[in-house]
């Protein structure tokens, strides 16, 4: 029989990789028409379905709507920043100093917007807008340079993006998470049937040699079981470090 592994402790990607390797090993070792083929074939559709759901969730960030709205807020951010930067060279001292006040906020936030992921960009702009809207000196500088319309555009673009992004994430994660969970449970059951099926076939027909398959699967089990152990060990270390800090 196969060595024991806590399949529930595998991450989704690890779980589907594990099952894929088991199926691939069975197909490589035995030609069609063998007695374990029904078990292998029964597992394949579930592996495919889980893979598709994982890919669908991973591709949320590539949707056209998100890209368009992201471009809108990026252009608003860059346009605003360039305008403020230009005003730092203005001949009028009041406008120049107003621009310097605003520019200090951009510099203090630091970083390049394009280097951040969607979530980090949204957080960055939210924090920037919050600071700009709550500082009296900043509000006066915005009015002095007539940039209220630009700040409003950035705020609208950022809010629109956040609404679309979070809706997409919630919709896909909620539906996919439940679907993946159910598929995993069914796939685990089929894996268990394969395990007991191989054992039963070996007992009933001693001439049928599945030892190579069992050894190969156990090697796969050991590899993924080590992943689980390392992750759990790291988790314990982190908890210990946090406990030491607090």
matplotlib code that plots the C-alpha trace (Angstrom):
import matplotlib.pyplot as plt

x = [0.0, 1.0, 2.6, 0.3, 0.1, -2.1, -3.6, -5.6, -2.3, -1.2, -1.8, -4.2, -1.3, 0.7, -2.4, -3.1, 0.6, 0.8, -2.3, -0.9, 2.3, 0.6, -1.6, 1.4, 3.4, 0.6, 0.2, 3.9, 4.4, 1.4, -0.1, -3.8, -6.1, -4.4, -6.4, -5.5, -6.5, -10.1, -8.8, -6.4, -9.0, -11.5, -9.0, -8.1, -11.2, -11.0, -7.4, -8.3, -11.2, -9.1, -6.3, -8.8, -10.3, -6.8, -5.8, -9.1, -8.4, -4.8, -6.0, -8.3, -5.6, -5.4, -9.0, -9.6, -11.8, -9.1, -6.4, -8.4, -9.3, -5.7, -4.4, -6.9, -5.7, -2.1, -2.4, -4.2, -1.4, 1.4, -0.3, -0.9, 2.6, 4.1, 1.9, 3.0, 6.6, 6.3, 4.9, 8.0, 9.7, 7.0, 8.0, 5.2, 6.6, 3.2, 2.5, 6.1, 5.9, 2.4, 3.9, 6.8, 4.3, 2.5, 5.7, 7.0, 4.0, 4.9, 8.5, 7.7, 5.5, 8.3, 8.5, 7.5, 3.7, 4.4, 6.5, 3.6, 0.9, -2.7, -3.4, -0.3, -1.1, -4.6, -3.3, -0.6, -3.0, -5.6, -3.0, -1.8, -5.3, -6.1, -3.1, -3.8, -7.4, -6.8, -3.9, -5.0, -1.8, -2.1, -5.7, -4.7, -1.9, -4.3, -6.7, -3.8, -2.7, -6.3, -5.6, -8.8, -10.1, -7.0, -7.2, -10.9, -10.1, -7.4, -9.8, -12.6, -10.3, -8.8, -12.2, -13.6, -10.6, -10.9, -14.6, -14.0, -10.9, -12.5, -15.7, -13.7, -11.6, -14.6, -16.7, -13.9, -12.5, -15.9, -17.1, -13.8, -12.8, -15.9, -15.7, -12.0, -12.7, -15.4, -13.3, -10.3, -12.5, -13.7, -10.2, -8.9, -11.5, -10.5, -6.8, -7.8, -9.7, -6.5, -4.5, -6.8, -7.3, -3.6, -3.4, -6.4, -5.1, -1.7, -3.3, -5.8, -3.4, 0.1, 1.4, 0.5, 3.4, 2.6, 5.6, 7.3, 4.2, 3.9, 7.6, 7.2, 4.1, 5.7, 8.6, 6.1, 4.4, 7.8, 8.6, 5.3, 5.2, 8.6, 7.1, 4.4, 6.9, 9.2, 6.3, 5.0, 8.5, 8.9, 5.5, 6.6, 9.8, 8.0, 5.5, 8.5, 10.2, 7.0, 6.5, 10.1, 9.4, 6.1]
y = [0.0, 3.6, 5.5, 7.8, 11.5, 14.2, 15.4, 18.1, 19.8, 20.2, 23.6, 23.6, 23.8, 21.1, 18.9, 19.0, 18.5, 15.5, 13.8, 14.7, 12.9, 9.9, 9.5, 10.2, 7.5, 5.0, 5.7, 5.6, 2.2, 0.4, 0.1, 0.6, -2.3, -2.9, -3.3, 0.0, 2.0, 2.6, 4.2, 6.4, 7.5, 8.3, 10.8, 12.7, 14.8, 16.0, 17.0, 18.9, 20.7, 21.8, 23.0, 25.0, 26.6, 27.5, 29.0, 31.0, 32.5, 33.3, 35.1, 37.6, 40.3, 40.0, 41.0, 43.7, 45.8, 45.9, 46.8, 49.7, 51.1, 50.5, 52.5, 55.3, 55.7, 55.3, 58.2, 60.3, 59.6, 60.3, 63.4, 64.9, 64.2, 65.8, 68.8, 69.3, 68.7, 71.4, 73.9, 73.5, 75.6, 78.2, 81.9, 82.7, 82.0, 81.0, 78.4, 77.2, 76.7, 75.0, 72.6, 71.8, 71.0, 68.5, 67.1, 66.3, 63.9, 62.0, 61.7, 60.6, 57.8, 56.7, 53.8, 53.3, 52.7, 50.3, 48.1, 47.4, 44.8, 45.8, 45.5, 47.5, 50.2, 50.6, 50.8, 53.3, 55.7, 55.4, 56.4, 59.2, 60.6, 60.3, 62.3, 64.9, 65.3, 65.6, 68.1, 71.7, 72.9, 70.4, 71.4, 75.0, 74.0, 72.0, 74.9, 77.3, 75.3, 74.5, 70.7, 69.6, 68.1, 66.0, 64.7, 63.9, 62.0, 60.0, 59.2, 58.2, 56.0, 54.3, 53.7, 52.3, 50.0, 48.8, 48.0, 46.0, 44.2, 43.2, 42.1, 39.9, 38.5, 37.8, 36.3, 34.0, 33.1, 32.4, 30.2, 28.6, 27.9, 25.9, 24.1, 23.3, 22.0, 19.6, 18.4, 17.8, 15.7, 13.6, 13.3, 12.2, 9.5, 8.2, 8.3, 6.1, 3.7, 3.5, 2.7, -0.1, -1.2, -1.8, -3.6, -5.8, -6.7, -7.6, -10.0, -11.5, -12.0, -12.5, -12.7, -9.1, -7.0, -3.4, -3.0, -0.6, 1.6, 1.5, 2.4, 5.3, 6.7, 6.4, 8.5, 11.1, 10.9, 11.3, 14.4, 16.2, 15.0, 16.7, 19.9, 19.7, 19.0, 21.8, 24.2, 23.2, 23.4, 26.9, 27.8, 26.7, 28.6, 31.8, 31.4, 30.9, 34.0, 36.1, 34.8, 35.8, 39.3, 39.8]
z = [0.0, -0.4, 2.5, 4.4, 3.7, 5.0, 1.7, 3.5, 4.5, 0.9, -0.7, -3.8, -6.2, -4.4, -4.2, -7.9, -8.7, -6.4, -8.0, -11.5, -10.8, -9.4, -12.5, -14.8, -13.1, -13.5, -17.2, -17.8, -16.1, -17.5, -20.9, -21.6, -20.6, -17.2, -14.1, -12.5, -15.6, -14.4, -11.2, -13.1, -15.7, -12.9, -11.3, -14.5, -15.0, -11.4, -11.8, -14.9, -13.3, -10.3, -12.5, -14.6, -11.5, -10.1, -13.5, -13.6, -10.1, -11.0, -14.1, -12.3, -12.5, -16.3, -17.1, -19.7, -17.3, -14.6, -17.1, -18.5, -15.1, -13.8, -16.8, -16.0, -12.4, -13.5, -16.0, -13.4, -10.9, -13.3, -14.8, -11.3, -10.2, -13.4, -13.0, -9.4, -10.3, -13.0, -10.6, -8.4, -11.0, -11.3, -11.2, -8.7, -5.2, -3.8, -6.5, -6.2, -2.5, -2.8, -5.3, -3.0, -0.2, -2.5, -4.0, -0.5, -0.1, -3.3, -2.2, 1.3, 0.0, -2.2, -4.6, -8.2, -8.7, -11.6, -9.4, -7.0, -7.5, -7.8, -4.1, -3.2, -5.7, -4.3, -0.8, -1.8, -3.5, -0.7, 1.8, -0.4, -0.9, 2.7, 3.7, 1.1, 2.1, 5.8, 5.9, 5.9, 4.3, 1.5, 0.8, 0.5, -1.9, -4.0, -4.3, -5.0, -8.0, -9.1, -9.0, -7.2, -10.5, -10.8, -7.3, -7.8, -11.0, -9.2, -6.4, -8.7, -10.8, -7.7, -6.1, -9.4, -9.7, -6.1, -6.6, -9.8, -8.4, -5.1, -6.8, -9.1, -6.3, -4.1, -6.9, -8.0, -4.6, -3.1, -5.9, -6.8, -3.2, -2.5, -5.9, -5.4, -1.9, -3.1, -6.1, -3.8, -1.5, -4.4, -5.8, -2.4, -2.3, -5.8, -4.7, -1.7, -4.0, -6.2, -3.1, -1.9, -5.5, -6.1, -2.7, -3.5, -7.0, -5.6, -3.0, -5.4, -8.2, -6.9, -10.5, -11.0, -9.9, -8.8, -6.6, -9.0, -9.1, -5.3, -4.8, -7.3, -5.6, -2.2, -3.5, -4.6, -1.2, 0.6, -1.5, -0.8, 2.8, 3.3, 2.0, 4.6, 7.4, 6.4, 6.2, 9.7, 11.2, 9.8, 11.2, 14.6, 14.4, 13.4, 16.3, 18.7, 17.3, 17.7, 21.2, 22.0, 20.7, 22.6]

ax = plt.figure().add_subplot(projection="3d")
ax.plot(x, y, z, "-o")
ax.set_aspect("equal")
plt.show()
